[in-house]
Amino acid sequence: MRFAKNDISQRFADLTPRERVLAVGGLLGVLVYGAYLLFYQPIAEQSRLLTQKIQSQRQIYTYLQQVGNEAAALRQQATGDAPTLDGANQSPMAVVDFSSQQLDIKPAIKHLSPEGEDKVSVWLEHLPFDQLMSWLAILESKHRLQVLQIEVEKPADAEGIVNAKVLLGVV
C-alpha cells in the first residue's frame, strides 16, 4: 500500500473542517514531542550530568583543601616541636629517639643502635609505610639525617604495613 503525495492531500481534503483541525493539531503535537525527545531532553540530561560532575569536583576540591591545610598544620606543628640538629649538640640517636616519640613511631622501633658517632641503625616492625616515609622525610629535611641504607619488607598479614631496617647518617 503506497501513499502518494496526492493521495494524502486528497484524503486531507475529504476531511471535515473539524477533523482537519484535529489532524493538524495531532501532527503538531507529534512534531513538538519528537523535537523534545530528539533535541531538548538529551541536552537537558547532559546539562544535569555536567552540573552533578561540577558539584562533585567542587566537593573533592574543598576536601583536598581541608586535607592540605591539616597536613600543613601538622607539618608546622611537627617541625615547630622538633629540635634541630646543631652539629655536635645532639647525636643522631637523640634525634631519632625524640622525633620517633613526637610522631608516634617509638612503639614500632624494635632495635636502635649507634653506628659510630654520626650514624644510627633503626629496626622498625609493623609500621605504616606512609608514616615511615613521612618520618624519614622530616629527619632529612629538619634534622639533616639522611637515609644511607634502607631495607623494607612487607609482612604477608597486613596491607600498607612494613618492616624496615634503616641506616641514618648526618649529612
Salt bridges, closest charged atoms under 4 A:
GLU45 OE2 - ARG48 NH2 2.44
ASP97 OD1 - LYS106 NZ 2.00
